Amino acid sequence: MITLRASTLILALAVAHPTLAETDMPGSNPIIRDIFSADPAALVVGDKVYLYVGRDISTNDRYNMPDWLAYSTTNMKTWTSHGPVLKPTDFKWARSDAYASQVVEKDGKFYFYATAKHNKPDTAMAIGVAVSDSPTGPFIDARGTALITNAMTPDAKHDWSDIDPTVFTDDDGTSWLMWGNEKAYLVKLKPNMIELDGPITEVSLPHYTEGPWLHKHGDIYYVSYASWDKGDRGEYISYATAPSVQGPWTYRGKLTGMAENSTTIHPAIIDFKGQSYFFYHDGAWSIGDQKGGSYRRAVRVELLYYNADGTIKPIEQTKAGVSALP
């Protein structure tokens, strides 16, 4: 039993040390604390949100990401781990590097679009797709070959140009794939979700670097993405709006500032039970004697709000996260 005096002391400590209260409450940031995680992608299925992340295990200043993990929640505050659900070598064509991904549902199946390094002799990053009957897998290679390879974007500047897939299914059932580093690309997918249905086009987005995320709210289409301007020490999130997935896109400015202690940041946006949410990562969390940073990141979530004109209110990166939710 907590006495009145003890409860008063707890309240006093919380007021005196708000960061302690903020970081210990369910729903506070980061939302995954036992491992380093990055590149969040969220999917709403019924009364659950499924979260997919890449696992950071680097011990130096190089990315080391062996697999993708899944989590789920019904209240946005407590998350259940489903462990590793896919790794690069589950693709017949890939050998390493579990970079950014996204899982989408269509016609009762779950499609896992993921970035990985291609087998030799093609050593570039590529995008593949795996499929499952469940949001937690098992996921199996849906094609046996990569969906997007470096050879398909010959104007790209380097061998990590084809990364960070986002997939959006429009109201008419048409699905679109967007991706890219330095350049953003868009292509329509066939109804089977594992083949391209038309030419690849480049999308002009001001300050674009990588990590696009497509979504729709009301009648407005949105793309959020990581930006890096000359002289910056890291990425921030920009966004643009359009009347359709094919544009034309209107730049709306910064959505967030730079991530704490990380040169990268990666967006995911969902609506769940009447509230909108913004997922991202930063490098501020440490585990034991391993300090966080650009190669040991932690996934976080914030509330997201729209203005009456459809623009999004700037998002503050907080320790409290969504802990204030009822």
N, C-alpha and C positions, 0 to 999 in steps of 0.2 A: 504494500500500500504506500502511495506517495502522500506525505503529509502536506498541509498547507504551506508550512515553512520550506519544505523541500521543493515543492512546485514553484514557490516564489523564487528560490535560488536558481532553479533551472531556467525560469523565464529571464532572470537577471543575467545569467551567463549567456543566454541566446541574444539578448539585447547588446551585451558588452562585446560579444564575439559573433556577429551576424554571419560571418563566413562559415563558422562551425555549424550553425543551424542550417544554413543554406545547403551546404554540401552533404549533410547527413540525412536530410529529409528525402523520403521516396519521391522520385521524379526530378531530383536535383542532378546537376551535371558533374562529371560525365555519366551517361546512363549504363555504360559497360565499364567495369572497374577491375576485373580480374585479368584482363588481357589488354594489349594495345590493339586498337581497331581503327579503320579508316574507310572512306568512300561509302557512306551509308546510302542505302536504297530501301525505300519503304513501300509496302503493298498492303492495302486494306482488303481483307477477305471476311465478309460477314461482320461479326462483332470482335474481330481480332486485327491487330496490325502485325505484320511480319516485317522484320528488319534484317537486311542482308549486309554484311560488312566484310571487308578484307582484313586479314590478321597480320599485324606488323610484328615481326620477331627480330628486327635488325639489331645488331650490336655495334654498328658503325654508321658511317654516313652514306649508306646505300640502301635502297629499298630491298627488303626481304619479306615477301608475302607468299606463304605456301598454300593458302586455301581460303575459301569463303565460308563464313559461319552464318547461321540463322538464329534469330531470337523472335519471340512473340509476346504480345501484351494485350490485355483487354481493357486496361485503364490508363495507359501511357506512363504509369509510375513504376510498376514492377515488371521485369522482363524475364521470361523463361528462355534458357539456352537450349537450342536443339543441336548444338555442336557443329562440326564441319559438315557441310552438305554438298560441296563440290571442290575439286582441286584441279589445277591446270592439266595435269596428266590424265584426267578423266576424258579429256578431248584427245582423239587419236592424233591430231595435228599439232598439239601443243606440248611444251616441255617445262615451263616455269612461269612465275610472276603473276600472281592473282591480283591484277589491278582492278579498276572499278567495274561494277556490274549493275544490272537491274533485272528484277524478276517481274513478269507481268502475267496476268491470267487471261485466257481466251478460250471459250467453248469448253470449259471444265478442265483444261490443262494449264500447266504452269511452265512458262518459257524463261529460261535463265540465260540472259545475254551477258557475256563476260569477255574481258580483255585478258589475253595471255600472250606469252612469247612463242612464236611459231618454231616448229622443229626445223633443223637444218635441212637444206641449205638456205632457206628463207629464215633469217634471224630476226626479222622485224616483229613488232607487236601486231596482233591481229584480233579480230572479234569473232567469237563463236556463239553457238546457241545449244543449250541442253534442255531437256524436257522431262516433266514428271507429272504424275497424277495428283501430287500433293505439294503444298507450298514448302514442305520441309524435306522433299526428296523421297527416295533417291532420284537424282537427276542423271540422265544419260545423254551422251552426245547425240544430237538430233540429226546430224548431217554426215559426220565422218570427215568433213573438211571445214575450213574456216568460212564464215559467212562474209567477212570483210578482210581483205589482205592489203598489204602495202602496194602491191602492183595495181590495185583498183583505184588508187588515188595518186597517179603519177606526178601531180603537181605538189605533193606534200614535200616538206623540206627535210625530213629525217625519218628514222625507222621506228619512232614511237608516235607517229602522227595518227594512227588508227587505234585510238583508245577511247574509253569512257562512253559506252553506249547508253542511250536513253530511248525507250520505246513507248509510244503513245498510241492508243486506239481511239479513233474519233467516234462520234455518235453514229455515223453510218457504217461502222464496223471496219473501216480502213485503218490499218496499222502503219505507223511510220517509225523509222529508225534514224536517230541523229547521233553524231559522235564527232571526235576529232580533237587534236592538239594543234594550236595555232590557226588552223582552219576548221570551220564547222561544216559538216556534210549532212545531207538529208536524202533518204531514199524510201520509197514505198515498199512495203512487204507484201508478199502474196498471202492469201487467206490462211495458208498452212503455217505461216509465221517463221519459216525456215529458208525461204528463198526471196530474192529481190524481185520486185515487180516494176521495173522501169529504170531510167538512168539515175546515177548519183549526181546531185547538184550541190554546189557550194552555197552556204547561207552567209550573208553579210551581217555580222553582229559587231557593233563597236566594242573595242577593248576585249574582244574574245581571246581566251587562252585555251580553256579545256573544260571538261566536266559539265556538259549541258544536262538540263533536266526539263522535260516537257510536261506541262499539265494544262488543264482547262478549268476555269472558274466562271460560272455563268456562261456568257456568250464570248468570253475573251480567252484567247490562247496565250500561254506564257512560256517563255524559255528563260531559265535562270542558269548562270554559268560563271565559272571562275575567270577573273580578269587579273592582268598584271601590267601595270603601266611602267614606262621607263622611269627608273629611279626608285621604284618601290622595292621593299625588302620581302614582299610576299604577295599572295593573291587575296583578292576580295571578291564578293559576289555581286555581279551585275544582273539586270534582267531586262527583257524586252517583251512587248505585247503585239498581238496581231489578230486580224479577223479570221485567220485560218492557219493551219500548220505550215502551209506554203508561203505565208507572209501576206503582205509586206510587214516586216518587223519594225516596230518603233522602239527605240532605246528609251528606257525609263530611269536609268541611273543606277546608283549603288543600292544594293539591298542590305549588305553588311559591310563592316570594315574587315581588316585582315584578321586571320585567326591568331590567337595567342600562341607564341612559341612554335609556329609552324609556317613554312613558306607556302603550303598548299591549304586549300579549303574546298569542300565538295558539297553541293546542295542536294536535298531531296525534299519535296513538298507534297503533303497529303491533306485531305479532309477526312475527319473521323469523328463520328457522333456529334456533328454540329460545330466542330472546332477545327481550325487549320493549324498545321504544324510544319516547322522547318527543321530539318536535320542537317548536321554538318560535323566536321571534326576540327580539333585543334591539337596542340602539342603540350598542353599545360598539365596533364596528369602524369604522375610518377607511380611506379609499382615497385615497392621494395627499394632496392638500391639502383634500379633502372629509371633514369629520368626521361620524361617525355620530350618530344621534339618533332622535327620534320619527318623523321623515319620511325617514330614510336608515338602514334597519335591516339586520340580518344574521341569516340562519337558522342555527340551532344544533341539536344533538341530544345527548341524554343517555340512559344506560341507565335502564330502569324496572323496578321489582321489586314483586311483590305479596306481601302478608302471607298467612298461612295462612287468615285469615277472609275473604279476598277484597278487603280494603282495599289501597290502594296506598301504598307507602312514600313519604314526602315526597322531592321531587326537588331536589337541589342543582344550581344552575347553575354550570358549571365551564368553565375554559379547556381542560382535557384532553379533554372530550367523551367519545368512544368510542375514543380512541387506545390504551387499554390492552387492547383486544380482541386475542385471538391473531391 
